[in-house]
Amino acid sequence: METKKRKKLYNALMVLIIAVIAVVGAVIVGVTRGYIGNKSDSINVKEVYGIAGIDKNGITYTMDEKTNVTEGNTISTKTKARVRLEKNGDTYIIGENSTAVVRKISDEQIEIELVSGEMLVFMSGAGSSSALTATYATTKSDAGIFSVSARTGTTTIYSFAGEAVAEFDEKSETVYAGNCIYVMDSEYYRADIDIHSLSEFQLSLLLELTAERRLCFTGEELKSLEASRQNENSYGGGDIVYLDGSILSANADTSVQNGNDTRENLKSDANESPDFRDDGSNAEKNGSDEEDKKGDTPDPPPKVKDDKESGNKGTTEAGKNDSKTENNEATTTREHATTEGTIANPSTTESTSTTEDKVATEKPKTEHTEATTEHQKEDNKVKTCTLQIRCDTILNNKKDLKPGKEVYVPKNGVILETVTVEFQDGDTVFDVLKRTCNAYGIQLEYSYTPLYGSYYIEGINYLYEFDCGSQSGWMYKVNGWFPNYGCSSYVLSDKDTIVWCYTCQGLGADVGGGVY
């Protein structure tokens, strides 16, 4: 009897200890993340789009609408992400690929240092003021709408409504609505804002604000600009990706060897802010930084994919393979070129162009001849396949998509249109995916799984496993078949067609992959 009483007492004591530990842990997490504390000394996070991380006292995690930002916190955003902060009716919006440090918070003034990227500030005129400091200038306002861009070597201040004051090198300049000031060291240049120079970040926010305030641009002007940009080309659609990572564009009219395509959306050599995963950790990638990072690409933004090498995931419809067999003939296309094309290499910016069309049976006799010869040195070893990346199943399951992830889902659900990719004997589906994503600046995250001896695709275009439901993730199919093993174990054959799909329901059933 005595023994039973002791056991009961011991069990009760253990339950109490566990409860105390849980409460203490919750309090620590709440204080660290800002859920608990003095709200007057913090800024509320109104909205978070895409992937954004915050550093609090050396601890980094993913932001959400419950996060309270306090003094000393550092906020970093990834491509297509943005964070909207609010305090006393004033709004501070941090753009994509940006890093900002909150220096001071009070009811009278908010001070933020923009380390890199861009921010837009909307002051309500309720009595408080803002001070946004970048590399070469500090911008202050109490009743205006302005944005600041901090790029290498230059700080640019734009005023869209009201007035802002730019302070730099003991000078002070008023920036009126419709004006901008470029500052570099102690030099500056004033100009009118050209509407075509607006970034996607500025354009999207001004379209929202035009209904609230009278801006230097009308709503019609902004909508017209938005419509014209939506008609720009997307990735792929008949392009050829060579072994060296250069691209022959199906839509360009110049031919370049080892140089950048003139389209901005092929750049992929820019630095990127830290990669924050949904679990709040700072994501690690295997492979070189250049291969895994998504480039700083204005239009359209780089896309990312999440691939599951286990074979348990899939994302496109069964049998729906949009591959273009004629594009598989990469070497034939180069030999039988009838129009001019563009080869892009993200590492350089030089370009040359052909001067005339060639008969279908002739090789080009311009500068492109060198490129052709170089690519054909080992024609006996070079083979081709087609690759497409899509996440169209998400369009029918948006209710399950994690908040903020919608910015990474294209309107038509296609991240990469069908392209032809060169490869050599022994190359795998993983090799082709990695080379192509690097060429287009599409975000790709993967890790090696020793248990299966294969690489596992964790994310593509910032879309990861479980981002759209408990059964969601990436799958791949080759020639319409979904292999039940990792993509780095599938050795390619000439003329194979590869499709990476994102599944949302049935562990691949919604894309024809079935369950393994």
VOGU-3710 file (C-alpha; in Angstrom, 3 decimals, decimal comma):
1> metkkrkkly> 0,000/0,000/0,000  2,818/2,332/0,957  4,563/1,534/-2,305  1,490/2,471/-4,344  1,208/5,817/-2,566  4,852/6,559/-3,272  4,376/5,722/-6,958  1,367/8,010/-7,197  3,257/10,805/-5,478  6,247/10,267/-7,753
11> nalmvliiav> 4,065/10,330/-10,882  2,308/13,497/-9,741  5,652/15,147/-9,064  6,940/14,216/-12,520  3,829/15,640/-14,169  4,289/18,870/-12,217  7,960/19,138/-13,220  7,123/18,555/-16,888  4,382/21,189/-16,752  6,750/23,717/-15,162
21> iavvgavivg> 9,396/23,025/-17,827  6,801/23,478/-20,585  5,600/26,796/-19,136  9,141/28,101/-18,685  9,996/27,049/-22,235  6,937/28,790/-23,623  7,802/31,973/-21,726  11,389/31,911/-23,006  10,218/31,406/-26,593  7,595/34,124/-26,197
31> vtrgyignks> 10,085/36,637/-24,828  12,716/35,745/-27,446  10,295/36,034/-30,356  8,621/39,120/-28,958  5,247/37,517/-28,245  5,653/38,523/-24,611  7,000/41,882/-23,524  6,428/45,616/-23,735  4,467/46,213/-26,937  5,223/49,944/-26,890
41> dsinvkevyg> 8,886/49,139/-27,538  8,166/46,934/-30,548  6,851/47,147/-34,105  3,989/44,946/-35,181  4,457/42,639/-38,157  1,368/43,233/-40,248  2,113/40,895/-43,169  4,864/38,554/-44,349  5,016/37,510/-48,005  7,443/34,802/-49,067
51> iagidkngit> 10,390/33,806/-46,899  11,750/36,277/-44,356  13,986/35,711/-41,353  14,655/37,716/-38,206  17,697/37,661/-35,950  16,995/38,287/-32,264  19,952/38,204/-29,924  21,844/35,833/-32,203  18,875/33,498/-32,710  17,527/33,370/-36,269
61> ytmdektnvt> 14,116/32,066/-37,253  11,382/32,565/-39,845  9,071/35,543/-39,372  5,281/35,453/-39,239  2,483/37,864/-38,358  2,869/37,053/-34,633  6,465/38,246/-34,510  7,164/41,505/-32,679  10,196/43,403/-33,903  12,268/45,144/-31,246
71> egntistktk> 15,376/47,317/-31,192  18,513/45,611/-32,502  16,609/43,022/-34,549  17,838/42,248/-38,068  15,324/41,353/-40,769  16,345/39,604/-44,008  14,096/38,714/-46,929  14,561/36,374/-49,859  13,545/36,711/-53,493  9,899/37,775/-54,005
81> arvrlekngd> 9,471/38,206/-50,255  8,537/41,319/-48,330  7,694/42,285/-44,752  5,183/44,951/-43,737  5,719/46,590/-40,330  3,337/49,024/-38,614  3,618/51,438/-35,709  1,155/54,183/-34,749  -0,476/54,155/-38,189  2,844/54,394/-40,044
91> tyiigensta> 3,948/51,610/-42,405  7,450/50,320/-43,159  7,787/47,756/-45,944  11,014/45,823/-46,569  11,442/44,544/-50,125  12,887/41,327/-51,515  16,539/40,339/-51,048  16,921/43,066/-48,429  18,472/43,336/-44,989  17,398/45,945/-42,427
101> vvrkisdeqi> 18,332/46,590/-38,788  15,909/48,295/-36,403  17,931/50,876/-34,464  15,316/52,794/-32,454  11,656/52,384/-31,581  9,544/54,986/-29,802  6,177/56,650/-30,215  7,934/59,724/-31,601  10,336/58,146/-34,094  11,361/54,902/-35,758
111> eielvsgeml> 14,958/54,584/-36,947  15,914/51,768/-39,347  19,200/51,055/-41,089  18,817/49,602/-44,587  21,952/47,494/-45,060  21,018/46,376/-48,582  17,975/46,137/-50,828  15,010/48,513/-50,727  12,289/49,787/-48,395  9,153/51,873/-48,795
121> vfmsgagsss> 7,836/54,064/-45,976  4,288/55,458/-45,692  4,008/58,108/-42,972  0,451/58,873/-41,912  1,190/62,344/-40,532  -0,136/61,386/-37,108  2,756/63,042/-35,312  5,621/60,549/-35,448  8,583/60,624/-37,835  10,868/58,143/-39,539
131> altatyattk> 14,592/58,037/-40,194  15,754/55,504/-42,759  19,535/55,284/-43,017  21,338/53,675/-45,951  25,030/53,673/-46,907  25,336/57,252/-48,132  22,269/59,072/-46,831  19,592/59,268/-44,150  16,030/59,983/-45,280  13,548/61,574/-42,888
141> sdagifsvsa> 9,821/62,283/-43,216  6,728/62,720/-41,081  3,927/62,806/-43,688  5,200/61,477/-46,982  5,532/58,311/-49,031  9,088/57,531/-50,049  11,356/54,609/-50,780  15,085/54,049/-50,436  17,247/51,706/-52,484  20,673/50,711/-51,108
151> rtgtttiysf> 22,787/49,140/-53,815  26,544/48,743/-54,145  28,064/52,218/-54,417  24,748/54,120/-54,548  21,829/55,143/-52,360  18,684/56,302/-54,165  15,764/58,147/-52,535  12,375/58,324/-54,304  9,504/60,542/-53,155  6,010/59,557/-54,340
161> ageavaefde> 3,849/61,836/-52,157  4,540/64,679/-49,762  8,160/65,477/-48,996  11,227/63,749/-47,600  14,570/65,161/-46,523  17,825/63,483/-47,532  20,815/64,136/-45,280  24,323/63,261/-46,429  27,845/64,586/-45,895  26,582/67,493/-43,759
171> ksetvyagnc> 24,182/68,448/-46,547  20,392/68,441/-46,556  18,187/68,195/-49,647  14,398/68,149/-49,852  13,011/65,440/-52,121  9,642/66,519/-53,522  6,941/64,196/-54,860  7,969/62,911/-58,286  11,688/63,531/-57,618  14,529/61,189/-56,821
181> iyvmdseyyr> 18,084/61,757/-55,605  21,051/59,499/-56,330  23,802/59,745/-53,712  27,327/58,318/-54,005  29,885/59,364/-51,404  29,482/63,139/-51,171  28,148/63,542/-54,714  24,464/63,561/-55,586  22,216/63,932/-58,617  18,571/65,030/-58,674
191> adidihslse> 16,082/63,937/-61,356  12,408/63,316/-62,048  11,262/59,745/-61,490  10,844/57,808/-64,734  7,868/55,496/-64,274  9,642/52,788/-66,268  12,463/52,764/-63,708  10,139/51,592/-60,920  11,062/48,211/-59,468  8,432/45,472/-59,157
201> fqlslllelt> 8,461/46,123/-55,419  7,717/49,828/-55,842  5,117/49,242/-58,550  3,119/46,682/-56,571  2,980/48,902/-53,483  2,139/52,095/-55,360  -0,779/50,279/-56,992  -2,094/49,595/-53,478  -1,443/53,119/-52,200  -2,960/54,987/-55,147
211> aerrlcftge> -6,412/54,267/-53,681  -5,411/55,857/-50,343  -3,273/58,818/-51,347  -2,686/60,996/-54,366  0,686/60,003/-55,774  3,006/61,475/-58,396  1,685/58,784/-60,783  -1,972/58,074/-61,530  -3,554/54,678/-61,049  -4,036/54,348/-64,808
221> elksleasrq> -0,345/54,967/-65,474  0,688/52,359/-62,920  -1,795/49,778/-64,213  -0,603/50,310/-67,771  2,999/49,680/-66,702  1,961/46,545/-64,808  0,108/45,193/-67,866  3,082/45,754/-70,159  5,423/43,902/-67,811  3,097/40,934/-67,475
231> nensygggdi> 3,543/40,275/-71,192  7,286/39,675/-70,853  8,751/36,263/-71,650  9,007/33,544/-69,030  11,763/30,964/-68,720  12,283/28,236/-71,262  9,913/27,541/-74,092  12,281/25,981/-76,616  15,622/27,158/-75,197  18,709/24,940/-75,302
241> vyldgsilsa> 20,968/24,602/-72,255  24,511/23,576/-73,205  26,972/21,533/-71,181  28,822/24,667/-70,082  25,599/26,168/-68,700  25,114/28,716/-71,486  21,692/29,130/-73,067  20,565/29,345/-76,687  17,319/31,279/-76,482  14,466/30,414/-78,818
251> nadtsvqngn> 13,133/33,980/-78,538  16,274/36,092/-78,927  17,689/37,651/-82,085  21,404/37,703/-81,311  23,984/34,994/-80,896  26,383/35,108/-77,964  29,089/32,698/-76,856  30,091/32,827/-73,203  28,135/36,011/-72,624  24,971/37,254/-70,981
261> dtrenlksda> 21,646/37,175/-72,749  20,172/40,666/-73,016  17,122/39,542/-71,062  17,443/40,481/-67,418  15,808/37,255/-66,291  18,893/35,203/-67,138  21,193/36,847/-64,607  22,148/34,561/-61,749  25,406/35,870/-60,330  24,129/38,207/-57,647
271> nespdfrddg> 24,573/37,682/-53,931  21,598/36,596/-51,899  20,433/37,073/-48,355  20,452/34,088/-45,950  18,170/31,202/-46,894  15,547/30,912/-44,166  13,567/27,697/-44,135  10,052/27,360/-42,802  11,332/25,637/-39,673  13,119/28,846/-38,774
281> snaekngsde> 16,613/27,510/-39,338  19,217/28,910/-41,659  19,098/26,406/-44,520  22,315/24,700/-45,595  22,859/23,646/-49,169  25,172/21,052/-50,612  27,177/21,916/-53,691  28,669/25,237/-54,714  27,028/28,518/-53,734  26,679/29,554/-57,344
291> edkkgdtpdp> 24,737/26,413/-58,186  22,313/26,557/-55,295  21,663/30,247/-54,953  18,980/31,927/-56,818  20,173/34,883/-58,798  19,098/38,467/-58,425  16,810/38,434/-61,461  14,434/41,326/-62,009  11,863/39,885/-64,458  10,688/37,276/-63,998
301> ppkvkddkes> 12,137/36,396/-60,573  14,050/33,139/-60,309  11,950/30,164/-59,439  12,708/27,416/-56,936  11,859/23,805/-56,778  11,514/21,213/-54,091  12,452/17,777/-55,311  12,012/14,511/-53,460  14,477/11,926/-54,524  12,722/9,235/-52,561
311> gnkgtteagk> 10,223/8,875/-55,386  7,272/9,390/-53,065  6,370/12,794/-54,443  5,101/14,123/-57,772  3,571/17,308/-59,056  2,300/17,138/-62,613  -0,550/15,329/-64,226  -0,054/11,736/-65,356  0,935/11,380/-68,930  0,934/15,133/-69,366
321> ndsktennea> 4,322/15,663/-70,936  4,779/18,849/-72,859  8,254/17,948/-74,086  9,124/19,043/-77,607  11,012/16,305/-79,357  12,346/18,569/-82,040  14,127/20,567/-79,358  15,980/17,427/-78,265  18,210/17,730/-81,300  20,566/20,248/-79,671
331> tttrehatte> 23,506/19,608/-81,991  21,272/19,439/-85,065  19,701/22,750/-84,099  23,102/24,374/-83,996  24,088/22,920/-87,375  20,790/23,726/-89,072  20,170/27,161/-87,577  17,875/29,194/-89,809  17,496/32,153/-87,482  19,688/33,979/-85,067
341> gtianpstte> 19,752/32,862/-81,436  21,211/33,959/-78,125  23,505/32,029/-75,849  23,691/33,327/-72,320  26,276/32,668/-69,657  25,489/34,349/-66,336  29,159/34,897/-65,570  29,877/37,545/-68,253  28,238/40,407/-70,104  29,857/40,460/-73,557
351> ststtedkva> 27,822/39,632/-76,657  28,218/39,235/-80,402  25,586/38,792/-83,105  25,193/36,980/-86,390  24,529/39,005/-89,540  22,391/36,828/-91,792  20,212/33,714/-91,878  21,677/30,421/-93,095  20,333/27,643/-95,247  19,049/24,733/-93,164
361> tekpktehte> 21,837/22,449/-94,266  24,669/24,930/-93,635  26,572/25,790/-90,487  26,556/29,471/-89,507  29,604/31,312/-90,812  29,591/34,158/-88,267  30,939/34,425/-84,746  28,484/31,695/-83,807  30,555/29,249/-85,863  33,149/29,273/-83,090
371> attehqkedn> 30,480/28,529/-80,519  29,150/25,702/-82,655  32,600/24,216/-83,135  33,343/24,458/-79,459  30,112/22,729/-78,528  30,666/20,024/-81,158  34,186/19,025/-80,138  32,808/15,916/-78,499  29,542/15,471/-80,379  29,884/11,734/-80,080
381> kvktctlqir> 29,493/12,071/-76,316  26,922/14,862/-76,110  23,283/13,793/-75,831  20,091/15,718/-75,148  16,964/15,477/-73,037  14,102/17,826/-72,277  13,238/19,261/-68,874  10,147/20,952/-67,495  9,278/22,097/-63,957  5,701/22,701/-62,876
391> cdtilnnkkd> 3,598/23,144/-59,766  0,163/23,572/-61,336  -1,490/21,226/-58,827  -1,075/23,973/-56,225  -3,529/26,127/-58,194  -6,306/23,709/-57,200  -5,159/23,479/-53,573  -4,452/27,094/-52,652  -6,386/26,738/-49,422  -3,662/24,387/-48,157
401> lkpgkevyvp> -0,735/26,550/-49,272  1,339/28,088/-46,484  0,853/31,851/-46,138  3,449/33,795/-48,100  4,221/30,943/-50,487  1,744/32,118/-53,123  4,346/34,544/-54,490  6,438/31,581/-55,666  3,625/29,952/-57,638  3,417/31,199/-61,272
411> kngviletvt> -0,045/32,110/-62,523  -0,013/29,187/-64,963  1,716/26,844/-62,542  4,773/26,389/-64,792  8,112/27,325/-63,239  10,198/26,316/-66,262  8,788/25,784/-69,732  10,140/22,802/-71,682  13,820/23,268/-72,548  16,366/21,024/-74,223
421> vefqdgdtvf> 19,407/20,196/-72,090  22,708/18,689/-73,178  24,291/15,945/-71,096  27,025/13,315/-71,334  27,125/9,589/-70,701  26,644/8,874/-67,015  24,766/12,090/-66,217  21,671/11,725/-64,051  18,346/13,517/-63,679  19,901/15,359/-60,730
431> dvlkrtcnay> 22,862/16,568/-62,820  20,562/17,996/-65,486  18,246/19,635/-62,946  21,123/21,287/-61,094  22,800/22,576/-64,263  19,531/23,981/-65,639  18,464/25,663/-62,410  21,880/27,274/-62,155  21,683/28,483/-65,771  18,314/30,190/-65,238
441> giqleysytp> 18,913/31,325/-61,667  16,173/29,081/-60,285  16,511/28,352/-56,569  17,329/24,737/-55,813  18,010/23,155/-52,447  19,112/19,563/-51,957  20,906/17,255/-49,535  22,630/13,882/-49,714  20,878/10,898/-48,116  23,443/8,217/-47,144
451> lygsyyiegi> 20,701/5,652/-46,450  19,684/5,654/-50,101  23,014/6,779/-51,547  21,241/9,534/-53,469  20,580/13,272/-53,456  17,245/14,464/-52,116  15,593/17,557/-53,589  14,349/19,667/-50,709  13,098/22,727/-52,545  12,604/24,298/-55,941
461> nylyefdcgs> 11,570/27,943/-56,314  11,181/28,083/-52,532  8,438/25,452/-52,600  9,211/22,646/-50,149  7,690/19,431/-48,865  4,483/20,021/-46,847  4,147/23,602/-48,149  0,740/22,695/-49,613  -0,607/19,994/-47,322  0,693/17,004/-45,407
471> qsgwmykvng> 1,121/14,937/-48,585  2,731/17,585/-50,748  6,213/17,571/-52,240  8,262/17,104/-55,409  8,379/14,127/-57,762  9,999/13,557/-61,138  9,031/11,443/-64,096  11,067/10,308/-67,083  9,237/9,470/-70,301  5,970/9,487/-68,348
481> wfpnygcssy> 7,189/7,062/-65,644  7,767/8,019/-62,011  10,867/6,098/-60,773  10,737/4,891/-57,178  14,326/5,910/-56,429  16,360/9,094/-56,129  16,958/11,416/-59,073  20,752/11,128/-58,747  20,429/7,376/-59,278  18,551/7,675/-62,558
491> vlsdkdtivw> 21,122/7,639/-65,398  19,774/9,362/-68,498  19,524/8,089/-72,048  19,452/10,164/-75,211  16,107/11,886/-75,921  14,675/11,280/-72,439  11,907/13,662/-71,324  12,022/14,817/-67,689  9,219/16,553/-65,820  9,458/17,694/-62,209
501> cytcqglgad> 6,023/17,924/-60,610  4,694/19,147/-57,285  2,078/16,845/-55,770  -0,506/18,011/-53,234  -2,816/15,030/-52,777  -2,344/11,266/-52,562  1,468/11,240/-52,418  1,639/11,653/-56,172  -1,785/10,360/-57,158  -2,868/13,796/-58,376
511> vgggvy> -0,015/13,862/-60,896  -0,208/10,214/-61,938  2,685/9,067/-59,777  0,831/6,663/-57,548  2,059/5,557/-54,150  5,247/3,484/-53,762
//
